[in-house]
Amino acid sequence: MPPEDQSHKRPVVTRFAPSPTGALHIGGARTALFAWAYARKHSGRFILRIEDTDRKRSSPESTRGIIRDLAWLGLFSDEGPKYPCMKSACGCGKGPDEDFDPYNRQLGDNGPYFQSQRAEQGIYDHYVDLLLEAGEAYEEDGAVRLKMGDHRGDIVFTDAVYGEIKVKAADLEDFVIRRGEDGGKLPTFHFAVVVDDALMGVTHVIRGQEHLSNTIKHAALYDALAKITEDNVTWARPVWVHTPSIINPGGSKMSKRDKAKVVRAYCKNQIEEIGRDEFISTVSGVDLDILRIPDDEAPDGVNLSDMDFAEFIDGTSDDMNTGNYIARKCNLTLPEINVDDFKRAGYLPEVCLNYIALLGWNPGNDLERFDLDFLKQHFDLDRIGKSNSTFDREKLKAFNGDTLRALPADDFACLLADYVKAYRQDWGEAGVFNGDDWQAFCAAVQERTHTLPDPLDANAYLIKSDDAIQYDFTPKPVRKAMTGNGGAGIRLLEELRAVFDGLPEENFGHAAHETINKTAEAAGINMGKYAQPVRIAVSGSTVTPPLDVTLDLLGKSATLERIDRCLAEAKTHMETHA
């Protein structure tokens, strides 16, 4: 019989144990959130442990990214590797500690918290040897296997979400717990995770349902290790909690491969339209015989060969060094999958946490909006559902917009400024705004903002040179405002241009706005008839923040320069299309 589950009699200890083989998936963040919240609800401990025994795929940069992303979300552990700079963790994760050593600062009495370091200390070998001595395991071709089948008997365990799981002894095969020489004699995931959870006192293992089938092996390991008597080690099984999968609206699992699929589909479409060689030329801008990215442009210092490109397009590789480079070159928008994607896309950490908490967990009372303090008080396992959860980006965006619009104006301005510094070099280098100008801009755009890049993308004309503004008079709103009715908008714009020329530089936007009001009133014409041609002239679009703010930010000189160019091009357009 398996040992009695004693987890309910011990202080609650949860853990999040990612493998540093890539960026932190948003599903991994949900696992961390649930483990963190359950520990906080029960005044327990939350451990961060890095499972990096797969040395070929693990990297320090991936480890740094995971620690950084958890810090950005505010999910700080009680034990484990620590993010060294709390200040930058609260912002966009950029700062002097960007290249911190993730192995250097570990807090807690159960370390080290990296499996590679634990392996070096012989922790796993010790328990492998004990299992061998007890006859619970055996060596074959250099690898060590745990005895299953009739030796172990039927395996039964209860999952807090999916209920009782039972597998007959006849269906259980012996499995490797330590690799042979070719595998560096390293422990397998199954063995290391059980040993670490037991030695660290983990009482509740919360993880994705993809691990549900693994738990049969883990239960067997707990049972085998429970036969070994050692001081201060409790081999009682933990409570296993497997959470439902997060899926895309179409039903597929939300995966890191979704990005590669988007890039690959675009590439294949372009190859069909213009041919492979021509497309490669467009992407690379270099000789067609070998697609090689200059070192200063290569992501992570990796050069992209023609073979890399071919393998990516053919689907034999999902390498996102290749995918991200192509996406940047072709201005593709990729789906947000990892925590860092959502950070870069301008979502707030508290919004991400709020939303992912709803993916598989129900707070009750039709409640949807809450914060971490609410989770610390109310999160429990009985409200985790079994059904897969659909990730609705539009709902997340709505949550984010509501939160941004509810911020005090100064907070929004600071938040947007931090985002510019971290991710929008184009706006940072422009140096267009300072002090009151930035506050005015932020106040004008806050109500229309859903994600932080929204106002920057929508108002890019503010940082462009005057001659970079492009005019297209074919869309209906522009045509109606400018060239319709025999070019009525052109005439109105010429009338305003003459008056604007005599206005003072100081407070130009306010004065110009007053001029538009008075001119429209005197002519008995709706103000919009005058305002729209001005908007088109300064931005190339019919949509801008309030005109007084827009023109103040541009200034008199830029406004007149753009009006002159717009008038000239509008007249040429009318002549050409007469």
C-alpha positions in Angstrom: 0.0 0.0 0.0 1.2 3.5 -0.7 2.1 5.6 2.3 -0.6 7.7 3.7 -0.8 11.2 2.3 0.4 13.5 5.1 0.5 16.7 3.0 -2.6 18.1 4.7 -0.8 17.8 8.1 2.3 19.7 7.0 2.8 23.4 6.3 1.9 24.1 2.7 4.9 24.2 0.3 4.4 24.7 -3.5 7.0 25.1 -6.2 7.3 26.3 -9.8 10.0 24.3 -11.6 10.5 25.4 -15.2 13.1 24.0 -17.6 15.3 26.9 -19.0 15.1 25.7 -22.6 13.3 28.8 -23.9 11.2 31.8 -22.8 8.5 31.6 -20.1 5.2 30.5 -21.7 2.1 32.3 -20.5 0.8 28.8 -19.5 3.9 28.4 -17.3 3.1 31.8 -15.8 -0.3 30.5 -14.9 1.2 27.5 -13.2 3.5 29.7 -11.2 0.6 32.0 -10.3 -1.6 29.1 -9.0 1.3 27.7 -7.0 2.2 31.1 -5.6 -1.5 32.0 -4.7 -2.1 28.6 -3.0 1.0 29.0 -0.9 0.0 32.6 0.0 -3.6 31.6 0.8 -2.3 29.0 3.3 0.6 31.0 4.7 3.0 28.6 3.2 6.2 28.7 1.1 6.6 29.1 -2.6 9.8 27.8 -4.2 11.3 28.5 -7.6 13.5 25.6 -8.8 15.2 25.4 -12.2 15.2 22.0 -13.8 18.2 22.3 -16.1 19.5 18.7 -16.3 19.0 18.9 -20.1 22.2 20.8 -20.5 22.2 20.8 -24.3 18.9 22.8 -24.4 19.3 24.8 -21.1 20.9 28.2 -21.1 21.7 30.9 -18.6 19.9 33.5 -20.8 16.7 31.4 -20.7 17.1 31.1 -16.9 17.6 34.9 -16.6 14.5 35.5 -18.7 12.3 33.2 -16.6 13.5 34.9 -13.4 13.0 38.3 -14.9 9.5 37.5 -16.2 8.4 36.2 -12.8 9.7 39.3 -11.2 7.8 41.5 -13.7 4.6 39.6 -12.8 5.3 40.1 -9.1 5.5 36.4 -8.4 8.5 36.4 -6.0 9.5 33.2 -4.4 10.4 32.5 -0.8 13.2 30.2 -1.9 15.3 29.9 -5.0 17.3 32.1 -7.4 16.5 35.8 -6.9 16.1 38.7 -9.3 18.9 41.1 -8.1 17.2 44.4 -8.9 13.7 44.8 -7.6 13.3 48.3 -9.1 13.8 47.3 -12.7 11.7 44.2 -12.1 8.8 46.5 -11.5 9.3 48.2 -14.8 10.0 46.6 -18.2 12.8 44.4 -16.9 15.6 46.5 -18.4 18.4 47.8 -16.2 22.0 47.4 -15.1 21.3 43.9 -14.0 20.2 42.7 -17.4 23.1 40.2 -17.6 23.0 39.1 -13.9 24.4 35.7 -13.0 21.2 33.6 -12.3 23.3 31.0 -10.3 24.9 33.5 -8.0 22.2 34.6 -5.6 20.0 31.8 -4.2 18.0 32.1 -1.0 16.6 29.3 1.2 17.7 26.4 3.3 16.9 23.7 0.7 19.3 24.7 -2.1 20.9 24.6 -4.4 17.8 25.3 -6.5 19.3 24.3 -9.9 19.2 20.6 -10.7 22.5 20.8 -12.5 24.1 21.9 -9.3 22.3 19.3 -7.2 23.5 16.6 -9.6 27.1 17.9 -9.2 26.7 17.5 -5.5 25.7 13.8 -5.9 22.2 14.3 -4.4 20.5 12.1 -7.0 23.3 9.5 -7.2 22.8 9.0 -3.4 19.2 8.0 -3.8 19.8 6.0 -6.9 22.4 4.0 -4.9 19.9 3.5 -2.0 17.2 2.2 -4.5 19.8 -0.2 -6.0 20.8 -1.5 -2.6 17.2 -2.0 -1.6 16.4 -4.0 -4.8 13.9 -1.4 -6.0 16.0 -0.6 -9.1 18.6 -2.3 -11.3 21.3 -1.3 -13.8 21.1 -2.2 -17.4 23.5 -1.1 -20.2 24.8 1.6 -17.8 21.4 3.1 -17.1 19.4 2.6 -13.9 15.8 1.5 -14.1 13.0 1.4 -11.5 11.3 -1.9 -11.1 7.6 -1.8 -12.0 5.1 -4.5 -13.0 4.3 -7.2 -10.4 7.2 -5.9 -8.2 5.4 -2.6 -7.7 1.8 -3.6 -8.1 -1.1 -1.4 -9.3 -0.5 2.3 -9.1 -3.4 4.4 -7.8 -3.3 8.1 -7.0 -5.8 10.9 -6.7 -5.5 14.2 -8.5 -7.2 17.2 -6.9 -8.8 18.1 -10.3 -9.2 14.9 -12.3 -9.9 12.5 -9.4 -8.6 8.9 -9.0 -6.2 7.5 -11.6 -5.4 3.8 -11.6 -3.0 1.8 -13.8 -2.7 -2.0 -13.5 0.6 -3.5 -12.7 0.6 -5.5 -16.0 0.5 -2.2 -17.9 3.5 -0.7 -16.2 7.0 -1.0 -17.6 10.3 -0.5 -15.9 11.7 3.0 -16.6 15.0 4.8 -16.5 15.7 7.0 -13.5 19.4 7.7 -14.3 20.9 7.8 -17.8 23.9 5.8 -18.9 27.3 7.1 -20.0 25.8 8.6 -23.2 23.5 10.7 -21.0 26.2 11.8 -18.7 24.8 9.6 -15.9 22.3 12.4 -15.2 19.0 11.7 -13.5 15.9 11.7 -15.7 13.2 14.4 -15.2 11.0 11.9 -13.3 13.6 10.9 -10.7 15.0 14.4 -10.1 11.6 16.0 -9.7 10.5 13.5 -7.1 13.7 13.7 -5.1 13.7 17.5 -5.2 10.1 17.8 -4.2 10.6 15.4 -1.3 13.8 17.0 0.0 12.3 20.5 -0.3 9.2 19.5 1.6 6.8 20.2 -1.3 3.2 19.3 -0.2 1.3 20.4 -3.3 2.5 19.9 -6.9 0.6 22.2 -9.2 1.3 21.8 -12.9 -0.2 21.4 -16.4 -2.3 18.4 -17.3 0.3 17.3 -19.8 2.1 15.9 -16.7 -0.8 13.8 -15.6 0.4 10.7 -17.3 3.9 11.2 -15.7 2.4 11.1 -12.3 2.1 7.3 -12.4 5.9 7.1 -12.5 6.2 9.7 -9.8 3.8 7.9 -7.5 5.8 4.7 -8.0 9.0 6.6 -7.1 7.5 7.9 -3.9 6.4 4.4 -3.0 9.9 3.0 -3.7 11.7 5.8 -1.8 9.4 5.5 1.1 10.9 2.1 1.8 14.2 3.8 2.5 14.6 5.1 6.0 16.5 8.4 6.3 16.3 11.1 8.9 14.5 14.3 8.1 13.1 13.1 4.7 9.4 12.6 4.2 8.5 10.4 1.2 4.8 10.9 1.6 3.1 11.6 -1.7 2.2 15.3 -2.3 -1.2 16.4 -3.4 -1.1 16.5 -7.2 -3.0 19.2 -9.0 -3.1 19.2 -12.8 -4.5 22.2 -14.5 -6.4 22.2 -17.8 -4.6 23.2 -21.0 -4.8 26.7 -22.5 -5.9 26.6 -26.1 -6.3 28.9 -29.1 -9.8 30.0 -30.3 -9.5 27.4 -33.1 -9.0 24.6 -30.5 -5.3 24.0 -31.0 -3.0 24.1 -28.0 -1.5 27.5 -27.4 2.1 26.8 -28.3 5.4 28.5 -28.9 5.2 27.0 -32.4 2.3 29.3 -33.2 4.8 32.1 -34.0 6.7 29.9 -36.4 3.4 28.9 -38.1 2.5 32.6 -38.8 5.9 33.4 -40.2 6.0 30.2 -42.3 2.6 30.8 -43.8 3.6 34.3 -44.8 6.8 33.1 -46.4 5.1 30.4 -48.4 2.5 32.9 -49.6 5.3 35.3 -50.7 7.2 32.5 -52.4 4.1 31.5 -54.4 3.5 35.1 -55.4 7.0 36.4 -56.3 9.2 33.3 -56.2 11.7 31.9 -53.7 14.8 33.8 -54.9 13.0 37.1 -55.1 11.5 36.7 -51.6 14.9 35.7 -50.1 16.3 38.8 -51.7 13.6 40.9 -50.1 14.2 39.3 -46.7 17.9 39.3 -46.7 19.0 42.1 -48.9 22.1 40.2 -49.8 23.4 37.7 -52.4 20.8 34.9 -53.1 23.3 32.1 -53.0 23.6 32.4 -49.2 21.2 34.1 -46.9 23.5 35.5 -44.3 22.6 38.2 -41.7 25.3 40.7 -40.8 26.7 40.0 -37.3 25.3 43.3 -35.9 21.8 42.4 -37.0 21.8 38.7 -36.2 19.6 37.7 -33.2 21.7 36.3 -30.4 24.7 36.5 -32.6 23.4 33.7 -34.9 23.9 33.9 -38.6 21.1 32.6 -40.8 22.2 30.4 -43.7 20.2 29.4 -46.7 19.9 26.0 -45.1 18.4 27.6 -42.0 15.9 29.4 -44.1 15.0 26.3 -46.1 14.5 24.2 -43.0 12.3 26.8 -41.4 10.1 27.1 -44.4 9.9 23.4 -44.9 8.8 23.0 -41.2 11.8 20.8 -40.2 12.9 23.6 -37.8 10.9 26.0 -35.7 14.0 28.0 -34.8 12.6 31.5 -33.8 16.0 33.2 -34.4 15.1 32.6 -38.0 11.4 33.4 -37.5 11.9 36.5 -35.5 14.4 37.9 -38.0 12.0 37.3 -40.9 9.1 38.8 -38.9 11.1 42.0 -38.2 12.2 42.3 -41.8 8.6 41.9 -43.1 6.9 43.8 -40.3 4.8 40.8 -39.2 2.8 40.8 -36.1 3.3 37.5 -34.2 0.9 36.1 -31.7 1.8 36.7 -28.1 2.8 33.3 -26.5 5.5 34.0 -23.9 5.3 36.4 -21.0 7.9 38.6 -22.6 5.7 38.9 -25.7 2.9 40.3 -23.7 5.3 42.7 -21.9 6.6 43.9 -25.2 3.1 44.2 -26.6 2.3 46.7 -23.9 0.2 44.7 -21.5 0.4 45.3 -17.8 1.5 42.6 -15.4 -1.5 42.9 -13.1 -3.8 42.5 -16.1 -2.0 39.4 -17.4 -2.2 37.8 -14.0 -5.9 38.7 -13.6 -6.7 37.2 -17.0 -4.7 34.0 -16.8 -6.1 33.3 -13.3 -9.5 33.0 -15.1 -8.1 30.4 -17.4 -9.1 27.3 -15.5 -10.1 28.8 -12.2 -13.4 30.3 -11.2 -13.5 32.9 -8.4 -17.3 32.6 -8.2 -20.1 35.2 -8.2 -19.4 36.0 -11.8 -16.4 38.0 -10.7 -13.8 38.7 -13.4 -11.7 41.7 -12.2 -9.4 41.2 -9.2 -5.8 41.6 -8.1 -3.1 39.6 -6.4 -4.4 40.5 -2.9 -7.8 38.9 -3.8 -6.0 35.7 -5.0 -4.0 35.5 -1.8 -7.3 35.5 0.1 -9.5 33.4 -2.1 -7.5 31.1 -4.3 -8.2 27.4 -3.6 -8.1 24.1 -5.5 -11.8 23.3 -5.6 -12.5 25.9 -8.2 -10.0 24.7 -10.8 -12.0 23.2 -13.7 -11.3 20.2 -15.9 -12.1 21.8 -19.2 -9.5 23.4 -21.5 -9.5 27.2 -21.4 -9.6 29.3 -24.6 -7.2 32.3 -24.6 -9.2 35.3 -25.8 -6.8 38.1 -26.8 -9.6 40.5 -27.4 -10.8 40.0 -23.8 -7.3 40.5 -22.5 -7.0 43.7 -24.5 -10.3 44.9 -23.2 -9.1 44.3 -19.6 -5.8 46.1 -20.4 -7.6 49.1 -21.9 -9.9 49.4 -18.9 -7.0 49.4 -16.6 -5.0 51.9 -18.5 -7.9 54.3 -18.8 -8.6 54.1 -15.1 -5.0 55.1 -14.2 -4.3 58.6 -12.8 -3.0 60.8 -15.7 0.5 61.1 -14.2 0.8 57.3 -13.7 -0.2 56.7 -17.3 2.3 59.2 -18.5 5.1 57.6 -16.5 4.1 54.1 -17.6 4.1 55.1 -21.3 7.5 56.9 -20.9 9.0 53.8 -19.4 7.6 51.7 -22.3 9.2 54.1 -24.8 12.6 53.9 -23.1 12.5 50.1 -23.1 11.0 49.3 -26.4 10.4 52.2 -28.7 13.7 53.6 -29.8 12.1 55.5 -32.6 10.2 57.7 -30.1 13.0 57.8 -27.6 15.5 59.1 -30.2 13.0 61.6 -31.6 13.0 63.6 -28.4 9.9 65.4 -29.5 8.3 65.8 -26.1 9.3 66.9 -22.7 7.6 68.0 -19.5 4.2 69.6 -20.3 4.2 68.5 -23.9 4.5 64.8 -22.9 1.8 65.2 -20.2 -0.5 66.9 -22.8 0.1 64.1 -25.3 -0.6 61.4 -22.8 -3.7 63.1 -21.5 -5.0 63.3 -25.1 -4.4 59.6 -26.0 -5.2 57.8 -22.7 -8.9 57.3 -23.4 -8.2 55.5 -26.7 -5.4 53.3 -25.5 -5.8 49.5 -25.1 -2.1 48.6 -25.1 0.9 50.8 -24.6 2.1 50.9 -28.3 -1.4 52.0 -29.5 -0.8 55.8 -29.1 2.7 55.5 -30.4 1.7 53.6 -33.5 -1.4 55.8 -34.2 0.5 59.0 -33.8 3.8 58.1 -35.5 3.4 61.2 -37.7 4.4 63.3 -34.7 8.0 62.0 -34.8 8.3 61.8 -38.6 10.1 64.4 -40.6 7.7 66.7 -42.5 8.7 65.2 -45.9 8.0 61.7 -44.6 4.3 62.2 -44.3 2.5 60.3 -47.0 -0.8 61.4 -48.5 -3.4 59.0 -50.0 -6.5 60.8 -51.3 -8.3 57.6 -52.4 -9.9 56.4 -49.1 -13.4 57.7 -48.8 -13.0 59.7 -45.6 -9.9 61.5 -47.0 -11.5 62.0 -50.4 -14.6 63.4 -48.9 -12.7 65.8 -46.7 -10.2 67.0 -49.3 -11.0 66.5 -52.9 -14.7 65.9 -52.8 -17.2 68.5 -54.0 -14.7 69.9 -56.5 -11.9 70.2 -54.0 -13.8 72.1 -51.3 -11.5 70.9 -48.6 -8.5 72.2 -50.5 -10.0 75.6 -50.6 -10.8 75.6 -46.9 -7.3 74.5 -46.1 -5.8 77.3 -48.2 -7.9 79.8 -46.3 -6.7 78.5 -43.0 -3.1 78.4 -44.2 -3.1 82.1 -44.9 -4.4 82.9 -41.3 -2.0 80.3 -39.6 0.9 82.1 -41.2 0.3 85.2 -39.0 -0.2 83.3 -35.7 2.6 83.5 -33.0 4.8 80.5 -32.4 4.0 80.3 -28.7 0.8 78.4 -28.0 0.4 77.9 -31.7 -2.0 74.9 -31.4 -4.4 76.8 -29.2 -4.4 79.8 -31.4 -4.8 77.7 -34.6 -7.8 75.9 -32.9 -9.4 79.2 -32.1 -8.9 80.3 -35.7 -10.6 77.2 -37.0 -13.5 77.8 -34.6 -13.9 81.5 -35.6 -13.5 80.9 -39.3 -16.0 78.1 -39.4 -18.5 80.1 -37.3 -18.1 83.2 -39.6 -18.6 81.1 -42.7 -21.6 79.2 -41.2 -19.9 75.9 -41.8 -19.5 73.0 -39.4 -16.1 73.1 -37.7 -15.3 69.6 -38.9 -15.2 70.8 -42.5 -12.2 72.9 -41.6 -10.6 70.6 -39.0 -10.5 67.5 -41.1 -8.3 68.9 -43.9 -5.9 70.2 -41.3 -5.7 66.7 -39.7 -5.1 65.1 -43.0 -2.4 67.7 -43.8 -0.4 67.2 -40.6 -0.8 63.4 -40.1 -2.0 61.9 -43.4 -5.0 60.6 -41.6 -8.5 61.8 -40.5 -7.9 60.7 -36.9 -5.6 62.5 -34.5 -5.8 63.7 -30.8 -7.6 67.0 -30.3 -6.2 69.5 -32.9 -5.0 72.0 -30.4 -2.8 69.4 -28.7 -1.6 68.0 -32.1 -0.6 71.3 -33.5 1.0 72.4 -30.3 3.2 69.3 -30.4 4.1 69.8 -34.0 4.6 73.5 -33.8 4.0 76.2 -36.4 6.8 75.5 -38.7 6.1 71.8 -39.2 2.3 72.5 -39.5 2.8 75.0 -42.3 5.4 72.8 -44.1 2.9 69.8 -44.1 0.0 71.9 -45.1 2.0 73.2 -48.1 3.0 69.7 -49.2 -0.6 68.4 -48.7 -2.1 71.2 -50.8 0.4 70.6 -53.6 -0.2 66.8 -53.7 -3.9 67.2 -53.4 -4.0 69.5 -56.4 -1.8 67.2 -58.4 -4.1 64.3 -57.5 -7.2 66.2 -58.7 -5.6 67.2 -61.9 -4.5 63.6 -62.5 -7.9 62.2 -61.8 -9.9 64.9 -63.5 
